[in-house]
Amino acid sequence: MYLSKLVFIVVLVLSGGNVFAGSADREDIEREASDFFDAYLAVYNKRFGHPERSAQFRQELSDLVQMPLLISPPMSAPQTAPSKEAFAKNFEGFVKMLEGKSVTRLEWQETQFHVLTDNKVLANNVGFGYTDTGEIAYETVSLYLIYRHDDSWKIAMFSPYDVDSYLQLARP
């Protein structure tokens, strides 16, 4: 219930006054969103097993977010990231936690996109963390709002949630 209210509020607030994309444009926008999320995951995968790449990881991750950034953790109240630097530092801690579980790469199992406007997309992604032997050591489901500004997509909202509450982004 809480997640659906959050999604409704984000869509209502952020879509006001914008023209929706046509169906042909939607496919192009969805491809752009998919490419963006592949690049986002690549930032993590370059960092796994390479602590010497920490500064590069934090910079590249910072470049992919829009400030203010709304973060809604699964078990606590939504909050805004205090800065790009603080956000990236916290997410490096996440990478270190995954490395402690022997994760060496992340992959999308599924990505879904719902184009809200020409410059806003809701994305729902299921990701797996794999070990060197191909075992799944981590599973995540997250809802994102991405925003295009100056021909560049950025994450404006990040909300991981319970995998048992998997959300389907159905098109009207």
TORDREN-972846 format. One record per residue (C-alpha): residue in three letters; x, y, z. Coordinates in pm, whole numbers, padded with zeros to 5 digits, always signed. Layout:
BEGIN
AlaXYZ;...
end
This chain:
BEGIN
Met+00000+00000+00000;Tyr+00278+00244+00097;Leu+00469+00177-00227;Ser+00161+00230-00443;Lys+00090+00563-00267;Leu+00453+00669-00320;Val+00437+00582-00690;Phe+00106+00768-00729;Ile+00243+01079-00559;Val+00564+01076-00765;Val+00371+01032-01091;Leu+00116+01299-01000;Val+00370+01558-00892;Leu+00627+01502-01162;Ser+00404+01453-01464;Gly+00192+01766-01431;Gly+00205+01997-01730;Asn+00410+01774-01960;Val+00305+01628-02292;Phe+00306+01250-02309;Ala+00513+01076-02572;Gly+00348+00911-02870;Ser+00367+00533-02911;Ala+00657+00545-03161;Asp+00847+00779-02933;Arg+00774+00555-02634;Glu+00974+00272-02790;Asp+01273+00500-02846;Ile+01248+00635-02493;Glu+01225+00282-02350;Arg+01539+00185-02546;Glu+01719+00490-02408;Ala+01606+00398-02056;Ser+01724+00040-02105;Asp+02064+00162-02228;Phe+02085+00396-01928;Phe+02021+00110-01684;Asp+02277-00112-01857;Ala+02533+00169-01815;Tyr+02426+00212-01451;Leu+02486-00158-01382;Ala+02820-00145-01565;Val+02939+00115-01311;Tyr+02889-00141-01034;Asn+03040-00427-01230;Lys+03361-00232-01299;Arg+03401-00180-00924;Phe+03350-00538-00799;Gly+03680-00689-00688;His+03866-00364-00754;Pro+03876-00146-00443;Glu+04134+00071-00618;Arg+03849+00187-00844;Ser+03652+00333-00552;Ala+03699+00698-00650;Gln+03606+00621-01012;Phe+03298+00426-00896;Arg+03178+00710-00673;Gln+03229+00969-00949;Glu+03056+00764-01218;Leu+02766+00681-00987;Ser+02732+01047-00886;Asp+02710+01143-01253;Leu+02400+00924-01292;Val+02180+01090-01029;Gln+01971+01406-01025;Met+01968+01619-00714;Pro+01762+01629-00509;Leu+01749+01250-00514;Leu+01462+01077-00333;Ile+01565+00749-00174;Ser+01302+00527-00021;Pro+01464+00233+00161;Pro+01249-00078+00212;Met+01210-00039+00587;Ser+01246+00331+00661;Ala+01097+00665+00564;Pro+01175+00823+00227;Gln+01456+01074+00240;Thr+01660+01291+00011;Ala+02027+01220-00035;Pro+02225+01498+00135;Ser+02467+01516-00159;Lys+02585+01317-00457;Glu+02904+01239-00267;Ala+02717+01099+00036;Phe+02491+00896-00192;Ala+02789+00745-00378;Lys+02976+00672-00054;Asn+02674+00486+00086;Phe+02640+00286-00233;Glu+03005+00190-00221;Gly+02923+00044+00120;Phe+02651-00154-00058;Val+02909-00287-00307;Lys+03138-00389-00020;Met+02846-00572+00146;Leu+02782-00759-00180;Glu+03151-00845-00210;Gly+03123-00993+00140;Lys+02859-01225-00009;Ser+03105-01317-00289;Val+02911-01121-00553;Thr+03131-01046-00853;Arg+02871-00906-01093;Leu+02516-00774-01110;Glu+02276-00850-01392;Trp+01921-00749-01467;Gln+01687-01042-01468;Glu+01404-00817-01582;Thr+01353-00450-01655;Gln+01020-00281-01712;Phe+00966+00075-01825;His+00663+00300-01821;Val+00708+00624-02013;Leu+00536+00906-01829;Thr+00649+01191-02054;Asp+00925+01253-02306;Asn+01161+01318-02016;Lys+01030+01095-01734;Val+01024+00718-01707;Leu+00929+00485-01424;Ala+01148+00176-01424;Asn+01105-00144-01228;Asn+01410-00368-01227;Val+01485-00710-01088;Gly+01855-00763-01037;Phe+02066-01059-00932;Gly+02411-01061-00779;Tyr+02616-01355-00904;Thr+02926-01522-00765;Asp+03219-01638-00981;Thr+03057-01982-00993;Gly+02730-01841-01127;Glu+02531-01880-00808;Ile+02277-01613-00715;Ala+02396-01458-00388;Tyr+02171-01151-00390;Glu+01834-01051-00535;Thr+01683-00705-00549;Val+01376-00534-00688;Ser+01377-00157-00723;Leu+01153+00112-00856;Tyr+01317+00416-01016;Leu+01207+00744-01160;Ile+01454+00865-01419;Tyr+01455+01212-01568;Arg+01611+01337-01891;His+01781+01674-01874;Asp+02006+01808-02151;Asp+01991+01474-02339;Ser+02117+01282-02036;Trp+01912+01048-01817;Lys+01949+01074-01439;Ile+01800+00884-01145;Ala+01561+01112-00956;Met+01407+00848-00726;Phe+01535+00511-00608;Ser+01315+00277-00408;Pro+01424-00082-00346;Tyr+01141-00290-00208;Asp+01050-00639-00091;Val+01094-00898-00369;Asp+00771-01063-00252;Ser+00584-00742-00344;Tyr+00696-00741-00707;Leu+00526-00464-00902;Gln+00421-00496-01267;Leu+00434-00176-01471;Ala+00144-00238-01705;Arg+00072+00004-01985;Pro-00280+00153-01996;
end
